[in-house]
């Protein structure tokens, strides 16, 4: 659905997904090994790209919950590497 036709709920979910995506990419910049950083960034992009077709709000909320958990785990793992 084009961004101009989103309901308020869909707009808010979209904003939350974009925030999660940016946060995950920001965490990768703490990785010193460029090869690992690029690999992780590509994995994140692919994962979000593979799920962008979902329109069911409940499914998106579930994926957001899992994504936030993954973000916390990623932050912990990157913190341990440094």
Secondary structure, DSSP 8 states (H G I E B T S, - for coil): --GGG--HHHHHHHHHHHHHHHHHHHHHTT---HHHHHHHHHHHHHHHHHTTT---HHHHHHHHHHHHHHHHHHHHHHHHH-
